[in-house]
Amino acid sequence: MGEEPLYLEPRLEEPLRSLLESPGLLHTLTNALGSPLNVLLPDRIAANVERFRSVYRAHHLSGQVWFAHKASGSRALLRRLAATDAGVDVASLTELQHALGAGFTPDRIVATGPKNPPFLWLAARTSVTVAVDSRAELEHLVSLVRGHALSRARILLRLSGFESTGVRVLSRRSRFGSPVANVGPLLDEVERYGDAVELVGVAYHLDTTGLDEKAVALEGCLRVLEECRGRGLRPAAVDVGGGFGVSYVDEREQWERYTTALTDAVLGTRPPLTWGGHGYGLRNEGGTLRGTLGLYPAHRPVAGAGYLDELLSRPAASFGGRPLAALLLEHLYDLHAEPGRALVDQCGVTVAKVLEVRADDAGAQLLVRLAAKADDVALEDHGVLVDPVVVPRDPAGGRAGDGPVAVHLAGSLCLETDLITRRTVFLPRRPEPGDLLAFANTAGYCMDFRATRAQQQPAARKVAAWQEGGSWQWCLDDEYWPTVPVGGTQ
Ligand SMILES: *Cc1c(COP(=O)(O)O)cnc(C)c1O
């Protein structure tokens, strides 16, 4: 290979690292259950909850960590989570049914997003907390509670359209939530419906990585809570939604080197780094770089619980610059959070078998065809660029003189576009048919959001794996229950 490899090596923590160092197990599983295969690590979700909890403790805050269920459809992860003290944020009727069936009592469930009638009905009937998305939804909920003589519904008002008081922070438009500018009339309704709903707090969820935007929203929520108290309402919680993020690529230098090289490739000052010269949103217009890089920031210095910590430490301009956490604590407000992606960080891997390795037309690069569709490994779809780990069929194999290779990863559909990634991927050695490529950290969104049965190819099976007394145990995702005492049976 002529050029320097541009690696984007995944961040691997325990127990994912140990799993990937167990080639025998991964080959046994894929031989038995097919490729692609999703392996979930339920114990890790409990460890992630604990990381969020430690941030709460550091700021002396109480409140609930609700897992945003939509990030993963795994039964094992949800059932394992039910064995912790965390809650779950459900966004559909089926997710609510799943949460109830996994062992979450209604006091540990919040129903978010726009709701269809059956979803809202079951939420009201089971008395889960409802994050009310709009005025129409509030009215619908009130009619259900009154019409069926249900107990008063605990509600959060989801708000959007926050504005900063000082330096203008752009708040992107959201389809969800009620505009904070119109909160007055909304609170009038809440007061009028006091027999049917109890306002327990206000909420936001911003689909952004921007801390400034979120700090403005949290501060805006604190001001709304003040307005509520002025009216004699007693809400005492702010739900800061999700979007804490995950760092997929371990080393910052690799990420920076790669994005710089991608820019150069788009400008034509170095050979292409993608299939067909794709620019991930960047383009070359007469020698000038245009567009914006439409990628997830795959290396994140601050993500997950650390990101929550940073948010809480931000000063609130309209409250004399005091940190947001201090303001929450002073009023004894509960802090709720709804991490999705961040709570399933390191909780899963998608494994695919190599079917064929051949030189591409130009002969410079290799085409590696996998027994998986692009939709099975939807990292690319979510803008996440990260290398797979080669899990050799024969660990002792590896031939002399074998060095790094540049490959394109193709899926198993008869479709030109079925590329696992459009990026040229650099691997430390040439993979062989029968090897596995392991795509780390796919539990959040990448396993379930896109999975199809296109071309009658099966969707990936899911298994749960955990360590017990120093060895790996596994079962089908459907069969997993946390029946063994936490910490195993040693
Ligand atoms: C999707 C979603 C989340 C989770 O977002 P992440 O980026 O996965 O943390 C939380 N709350 C709501 C309302 C959502 O729609």
The ligand as a Tripos MOL2 file, in Angstrom:
@<TRIPOS>MOLECULE
LIG
   15    15     1     0     0
SMALL
NO_CHARGES

@<TRIPOS>ATOM
      1 C1        -34.2080   10.6190   20.9360 C.3       1 LIG1
      2 C2        -34.5910   11.2460   22.2090 C.ar      1 LIG1
      3 C3        -33.7220   11.1710   23.3140 C.ar      1 LIG1
      4 C4        -32.3630   10.5140   23.2610 C.3       1 LIG1
      5 O1        -31.4590   11.1820   22.4630 O.3       1 LIG1
      6 P1        -29.9210   10.6870   22.4270 P.3       1 LIG1
      7 O2        -29.2790   11.6170   21.4730 O.co2     1 LIG1
      8 O3        -29.9190    9.2810   21.9680 O.co2     1 LIG1
      9 O4        -29.3960   10.8090   23.8070 O.co2     1 LIG1
     10 C5        -34.1590   11.7090   24.5050 C.ar      1 LIG1
     11 N1        -35.3580   12.3200   24.6220 N.ar      1 LIG1
     12 C6        -36.2080   12.4300   23.5730 C.ar      1 LIG1
     13 C7        -37.5070   13.1100   23.7580 C.3       1 LIG1
     14 C8        -35.8500   11.8950   22.3360 C.ar      1 LIG1
     15 O5        -36.6830   12.0050   21.3070 O.3       1 LIG1
@<TRIPOS>BOND
     1     1     2 1
     2     2     3 ar
     3     2    14 ar
     4     3     4 1
     5     3    10 ar
     6     4     5 1
     7     5     6 1
     8     6     7 2
     9     6     8 1
    10     6     9 1
    11    10    11 ar
    12    11    12 ar
    13    12    13 1
    14    12    14 ar
    15    14    15 1
@<TRIPOS>SUBSTRUCTURE
     1 LIG1         1 GROUP 0 **** ****
